[in-house]
Amino acid sequence: LPARRLDGLEYNPWVEFVELAKEYETVNLGQGFPNFPPPDFAVEAFQQAVSGDFMLNQYTMAFGYPPLTKILASFFGKLLGQELDPLENVLVTVGAYGALFTAFQALVDEGDEVIIIEPFFDCYEPMTLMAGGRPVFVSLKPVFSKAELELVARLCQQHDVLCIADEVYQWLVYDGLQHISIASLPGMWARTLTIGSAGKTFSATGWKVGWVLGPDHIMRHLRTVHQNSIFHCPTQGQVAVTKSFEREQLHMGQPSSYFVQLPKAMQRNRDHMTHSLQSVGLKPVLSQGSYFLIADISDFKSKMPDLPGAAEEPYDRRFVKWMIKNKGLVAIPVSIFYSVPHQKDFDHYIRFCFVKDEATLQAMDKKLQKWKAELGP
């Protein structure tokens, strides 16, 4: 029999939509990963790590390859306004996913309330439950400002709350806006864990190199979980990420910086996709960051309310299945990123990933042009 901590966690919404996408001739704009290569300097760094020093095939330090923890401390210390110690304030994990799991296991006790802002990455709720915590959901409206972030920071301090900040998309910010780390706000460093991902940073999601930054009095508990679970992350991926950050530190803020080039290119993709989706009556909400944009499907909900599916199934899930089968386009229903009681309130949005190559965007355009022709004049 499975452990009780797994009760009710068997279902994974991704499996259903990924399997359905395989059955039809589709353009997959659902899952969030680039289908173009990482930058040349990152690939070369990985190749060198694999073919160079043979000792890089062996264990490194348990809490992170020392040159990597050093560059992460230096790089993010400047951004967060803190003097970071590579040994005390940095932990390297198996992707941001591993960082999240380690944090929940280290800090969430039986019965603890964990406030989860919706829409949320779908692992937050099961990770809370597996740690014995009690999820409490707060829904965002389609706006999120610095003033709101400052309000969250004040509430954390007022109520002595720890903050876990999943900031994997911090470099993918558009329209001249800037990412603000909550740990950089006054009074927040001492109570915040900041999570990052080389996968999102260098467009190499399969490398599974992530990290957590935070004060030693919190980080020591994560190190306890880490040393009693995975103990150590693959060395060569860490070496490649080290070299990539060292390169970026030299080019920071310049046109040659990948952190400058990638968001510019992805903003063009976002704008392309926005224009294309509008042609069939989908209403994109302009995304200020990340890999994704949300489209409002309220008009379809009014015109086609009775799509196939179970009566209690949120409309956006039925719509995505209909779109996969009939239009050959894969998106993800936004309701899967909400708690069950709130899903019906947010069942008129679907999510598309625009971090794709030119060929994928052109294939999307063809599907949408066909759809537009079917709508008639």
DAMONOR-V744286 format. One record per residue. N is the residue number from 1. RES is the residue in one small letter. D_LAST is the distance of its C-alpha to the last C-alpha in Angstrom with 1 decimal. Layout:
# DAMONOR-V744286
N RES D_LAST
N RES D_LAST
This chain:
# DAMONOR-V744286
1 l 58.9
2 p 56.6
3 a 57.8
4 r 56.8
5 r 54.9
6 l 52.2
7 d 51.6
8 g 47.9
9 l 46.8
10 e 46.0
11 y 42.2
12 n 40.2
13 p 36.4
14 w 35.9
15 v 37.4
16 e 34.9
17 f 31.7
18 v 33.3
19 e 34.4
20 l 31.0
21 a 29.4
22 k 32.0
23 e 31.0
24 y 27.5
25 e 26.2
26 t 25.1
27 v 25.0
28 n 27.5
29 l 26.8
30 g 29.0
31 q 32.7
32 g 34.0
33 f 35.6
34 p 35.2
35 n 34.6
36 f 36.3
37 p 40.0
38 p 42.2
39 p 43.7
40 d 46.3
41 f 49.1
42 a 48.5
43 v 48.3
44 e 51.5
45 a 53.2
46 f 52.5
47 q 53.7
48 q 56.8
49 a 57.4
50 v 57.3
51 s 59.4
52 g 61.8
53 d 64.4
54 f 65.1
55 m 66.1
56 l 62.4
57 n 62.2
58 q 64.4
59 y 64.2
60 t 63.7
61 m 64.5
62 a 63.2
63 f 61.3
64 g 59.7
65 y 60.6
66 p 62.8
67 p 61.1
68 l 57.7
69 t 59.0
70 k 60.7
71 i 57.6
72 l 55.5
73 a 58.2
74 s 58.3
75 f 54.6
76 f 53.5
77 g 56.8
78 k 55.8
79 l 52.3
80 l 53.8
81 g 56.8
82 q 59.2
83 e 62.0
84 l 61.0
85 d 63.6
86 p 62.2
87 l 64.4
88 e 63.9
89 n 60.4
90 v 58.3
91 l 57.6
92 v 55.6
93 t 53.8
94 v 51.7
95 g 48.4
96 a 47.2
97 y 47.0
98 g 50.7
99 a 51.3
100 l 49.6
101 f 51.5
102 t 54.8
103 a 54.3
104 f 53.5
105 q 56.5
106 a 58.7
107 l 57.9
108 v 56.5
109 d 59.3
110 e 59.4
111 g 57.8
112 d 56.6
113 e 53.4
114 v 50.7
115 i 48.0
116 i 44.7
117 i 41.8
118 e 38.5
119 p 36.2
120 f 38.9
121 f 39.4
122 d 39.9
123 c 43.5
124 y 44.9
125 e 45.3
126 p 46.9
127 m 49.2
128 t 50.3
129 l 51.1
130 m 52.9
131 a 55.1
132 g 55.9
133 g 54.0
134 r 51.9
135 p 48.3
136 v 47.4
137 f 43.7
138 v 42.4
139 s 38.6
140 l 37.2
141 k 34.5
142 p 31.9
143 v 34.5
144 f 37.7
145 s 40.0
146 k 43.5
147 a 44.9
148 e 43.8
149 l 45.3
150 e 48.5
151 l 48.5
152 v 48.3
153 a 51.2
154 r 53.3
155 l 52.8
156 c 53.9
157 q 57.0
158 q 57.7
159 h 57.5
160 d 58.9
161 v 55.8
162 l 55.2
163 c 51.8
164 i 50.1
165 a 47.5
166 d 45.1
167 e 44.2
168 v 42.9
169 y 40.0
170 q 42.2
171 w 41.4
172 l 37.6
173 v 37.0
174 y 34.4
175 d 33.9
176 g 37.6
177 l 38.6
178 q 41.7
179 h 42.5
180 i 45.3
181 s 47.6
182 i 49.0
183 a 52.4
184 s 52.6
185 l 52.7
186 p 56.1
187 g 58.0
188 m 55.4
189 w 56.9
190 a 59.6
191 r 57.3
192 t 54.2
193 l 53.3
194 t 50.7
195 i 49.0
196 g 47.5
197 s 46.2
198 a 46.7
199 g 43.8
200 k 41.3
201 t 43.5
202 f 43.7
203 s 40.7
204 a 43.1
205 t 42.4
206 g 44.6
207 w 47.7
208 k 48.0
209 v 50.1
210 g 49.8
211 w 52.2
212 v 53.4
213 l 55.0
214 g 57.2
215 p 60.7
216 d 63.5
217 h 64.3
218 i 61.0
219 m 60.5
220 r 63.8
221 h 62.4
222 l 59.5
223 r 62.0
224 t 63.9
225 v 60.8
226 h 59.9
227 q 63.5
228 n 63.6
229 s 60.2
230 i 58.9
231 f 61.7
232 h 60.2
233 c 56.9
234 p 56.6
235 t 58.4
236 q 56.5
237 g 53.1
238 q 55.0
239 v 56.6
240 a 53.3
241 v 51.9
242 t 55.1
243 k 54.8
244 s 51.1
245 f 52.0
246 e 55.0
247 r 52.8
248 e 50.3
249 q 53.2
250 l 54.2
251 h 50.8
252 m 49.8
253 g 47.6
254 q 47.5
255 p 44.5
256 s 46.1
257 s 45.8
258 y 43.5
259 f 43.0
260 v 41.6
261 q 39.6
262 l 37.9
263 p 36.3
264 k 35.0
265 a 33.4
266 m 32.0
267 q 30.6
268 r 28.6
269 n 27.3
270 r 26.5
271 d 24.5
272 h 22.6
273 m 21.8
274 t 20.9
275 h 18.3
276 s 16.8
277 l 16.8
278 q 15.0
279 s 11.9
280 v 11.4
281 g 12.7
282 l 16.3
283 k 18.7
284 p 21.5
285 v 24.9
286 l 26.5
287 s 29.4
288 q 32.7
289 g 34.4
290 s 34.8
291 y 32.8
292 f 29.9
293 l 27.1
294 i 25.9
295 a 22.4
296 d 21.9
297 i 20.1
298 s 20.8
299 d 17.2
300 f 17.2
301 k 20.7
302 s 19.7
303 k 16.7
304 m 18.6
305 p 22.3
306 d 23.9
307 l 23.4
308 p 26.4
309 g 29.5
310 a 32.7
311 a 32.6
312 e 34.3
313 e 32.2
314 p 30.3
315 y 26.5
316 d 25.9
317 r 28.0
318 r 26.1
319 f 22.8
320 v 24.2
321 k 25.5
322 w 22.2
323 m 20.5
324 i 23.4
325 k 23.3
326 n 19.6
327 k 18.2
328 g 21.5
329 l 21.9
330 v 25.1
331 a 25.6
332 i 28.5
333 p 28.3
334 v 30.0
335 s 32.0
336 i 34.3
337 f 35.7
338 y 36.8
339 s 39.8
340 v 39.2
341 p 39.8
342 h 37.1
343 q 34.4
344 k 32.6
345 d 32.4
346 f 30.5
347 d 28.3
348 h 25.0
349 y 25.4
350 i 25.1
351 r 26.9
352 f 25.9
353 c 28.6
354 f 27.9
355 v 31.4
356 k 30.3
357 d 30.7
358 e 28.4
359 a 27.8
360 t 26.7
361 l 24.2
362 q 22.8
363 a 22.6
364 m 20.8
365 d 18.2
366 k 17.7
367 k 17.3
368 l 14.7
369 q 12.7
370 k 12.9
371 w 12.0
372 k 8.8
373 a 7.9
374 e 9.0
375 l 6.8
376 g 3.8
377 p 0.0
